[in-house]
């Protein structure tokens, strides 16, 4: 396997810049997920690595090779697409073996590789079936098997789970993690689903409008987003954003908005020194706003009261959407919460989890 290096990679379609100066390294045997909304440039970036799109500017390296001008078939990569693209008239074995036959590999080697891949993917008993006789998850495993038998340096995956139902997606996420661990493969995975990104990626590359916003491990992207877009894109329900100002009373920094006031914790308040008397955007994730019975463990907190707009009961937890003053807030509270539409409801804000963003640059302050 090998690392993949993108240096100032840009793609233009006439006057439209689809990908703008992306710099990123995918380390050997690393699983990196590129995530972003539809049309952000993530698939175009993947296709440039595969050689299916020509690079306008920049360089791409696989291992020690610069591959800008290397044909796709000579890049030693394998790509899994959103649609499985299986040959319907071929059995599973032949679908997996077809590419190897075209390369002229000996029959014995082909049989060895197909059986090895089938064993990894749990397809041993399905080799004599046709694609129409398989479930969606089984077809996706066959598509993966077709890439595994090639023994490529890099696996490229373009939203491979998007056609599966919710239950199968969960199962296949676990399957992909197991396969990655078994093969010790270098994987670049594209998705618009932030849950897939968080659960699969060793690192996440968040892309917006063709530009790389942040590349970090999942917990860092979640807890320390680089800007407002990343903060809002990662997490569901998304982070609450509230416009307001910073004031200072004595040595205490305070965030003020139309609905409430919040003291800023002492360990980070110095970061707001240049924002006193100025506008900021306050952010807090719904899972950092609790109901009172569930909040005993929180040391640094403040209680707010609002009116419940509606709630979403999701089993062990409940999403409560309320309005505090004129400010709408989403909170994630205990599953037995008795909040009802139109009722008054008190919530506890975990002050150690506050975020602040510059309203002009959109970059994170805290």
C-alpha positions, 0 to 999 in steps of 0.5 A: 500500500502507499500514501496519496499526496495532493499538492495544490490540486485544482479542477476547473470546468471552463470558468467554474472552479470545482476544486480549489488548491487542495493540499492533503496527505493520506498516509499509508494504510490510513482510512480518510473520509472526504465529506461535504454537501452535494456539489462541493467537489469531493467526488471530483477530487476522488476522480482526479486521484483515479485518473477519470478527471484531468487535473487543471493545476497541481500534482498528485502522488501515489507513493513516490510516483507523480501520477498526473499523466499516468493512465488510470489502468496504470495507477494501481488503484481500485474504485468502488462506485455508488452503483454496484456495476455488476455484470448481471449475466455473470455469477459472483465468481466471474464478476470478481474474476473478470478484471483479472482475466482481462489482465491475463493472470493464470487461472490458478492465481485468479482462483486463489485471489477470488477465494481469498477475497470471498473469505474476507467478505463472507461470500464463499457460499454465494460464488455460484449466484447471479447478482439478481439473487443477492441482497443489496448488502451482498451486491456491495460486498461483491463490488468490494471483492472485485476491487480486493482481488486486484490488490491495489495500492489505494482503494477509492470509494465513492458513496458506496453505501448510499443505495442501502437501507439504514440497517444495512448501512450500519452493518456495512460500516462495520464490515468496511472497518473490518476489511480495512483492518484485515487488508491494512489498506489505504482508503479514500472514502467519499460521502455526504453523510456525516455519520459515515464520516464520523464512524469510518474515518481515521481522519475526516476531510471536510470540503465546501465549494471545492475548498478544504475546510478542515482535516482532523480525526473525527473527535477533533472535528466534532469538538474543535471545528475550524469554522462555522460551516464545519461546526454546523455540518458535523453533528445532528441535530446541528449545532445551535448558532446565536448572534450576540455580543461580548461584554465585560463586567469586572473581570468576567466576560459575558455573551449577550443576545436577545434571549439570555446571557451566558458567562464565558469560562475563565480558562478560555475568556482571554480568546475573546479579549479583542471582541469586547463590544463586538458582534460574535456568533455563539454556538452550542451543540444540542447534546450539551444542553441538558434537562435538569434531572440529567445534569447533576454531573456538569460542574460549570453550568447555567439554567435557562427557561424557554417554551417548548416548540416541539419534541422528537422522541428517539428512544433513549433520548429526546430532542427538545426544540424550544425558544428562550426569549426570541432565540430558538434552541435545540437540546438533547435530553433524557428519553423520559423527558416530559416536555410537551409543546407549549409548556415551559421547560428548563434546560442546563447549558454546559458552559465548558462546551461553548463555541464562538465564531467570528461573524465575518471570517466565520472562523472559530474563536473558541 
